[in-house]
Amino acid sequence: MNTQAIKFKNVAWDNAGVLYFPPGFSEGEKYPVIISMHPIGSCKEQTAGNIYGAAMAAAGFLVLAFDASFQGESGGSPRNIENPHQRTDDVRYAIDYLLTLPYADADRIGILGVCGGGGYSLNIAMTERRIKAVVSVTGVNYGRLMRDGFLGNNLISALENIAGQRTNEVKGGELLMLHYLPASVEEVKKAGITDTDVLGATDYYKTSRGNAPGAAVGAVYSHLSASIGWDAFYLCETLLTQPLLIIIGNRTGGFGAYRDGYEIYRRAAATKKELLVIEGFSHYELYDHPEAVKQALNRAIPFFKENL
């Protein structure tokens, strides 16, 4: 696989990415482009890059997988901020960069996102009209997940705590991280946790199966208030008109990709939209399980070829 590490400018810092080139690549030709967005707490070297990005390139697309601002090898400080507004705005700068390349076709730009990257991809497509088609792979509405899951039931109390921590840091206090997962699969089992998604995420991120140096699997606590008030699907009934392919597994877990997939499929304004439910597989199996990924790609590749 022919790849190239790149940087592109994003306000005051650079984002780091990898370009995946199609077989027989020639700078004299124009290629349809796929932007591949990594999950929350992930990085470009994981599923969005080495699985879906590489496969899309092998199918004839020019693919950019990049690290979100403040994450992985991208710039921004403090490290490991997960801000949905920044995450989606990153895509605009990625497209700006791609359109400086003479071999990127400005009229054929698609976006694919995995997990939180799927939710972000659906959201940014509403206002970034250079995107012509969207594939969400086990996409999650990060705002909904924070409100319903990671921050507990009392959101006002959580917001008060976040505000206090931010003030503490401004005065010189140490950064506090919200860790999304237990430290190991053994800890999950010891705690008696049986949720499919917690087990799957820990097995992916905390073992050699998927672990990568750029993956934080957590976020700076003092910057989480933006996510509590954010909704990936806001205005989708009006603005989300591009062709959509929503891919989910039917083995459901607590992170909610199954319910989010059905919700966006039902609500989106797009007249051309598909929902692919992959039987027998869970959220994290769609990251890298050969059969689950094969089924996802068997529909995602022709979908992009039809719509770009």
Buried (B, 14 or more C-beta within 10 A) or exposed (E): EEBEEBBBEBEEBBBBBBBBBBEEBEEEEBBBBBBBBBBBBBBBBBBBBBBBBBBBBBBBBBBBBBBBBBBBBBBBEEBBBBBBEBBBBBBBBBBEBBBEBEBBBEEBBBBBBBBBBBBBBBBBBBEBEBBBBBBBBBBBBBBBBBBBBBBEEEBEEBBEBBEEBBEBBEEEEEBBBBEBBBEEBEEBEEEEEEEBBBBBBBBBBBEEEBEBEBBBBBBBBBBBBBBBEBBBBEEBEEBBBBBBBBBBBEBBBBBBBBBBBBBBBEEBBBEEBBBBBBEEBBBBBBBBBEEBBEBBBEBBBEBBBEBB
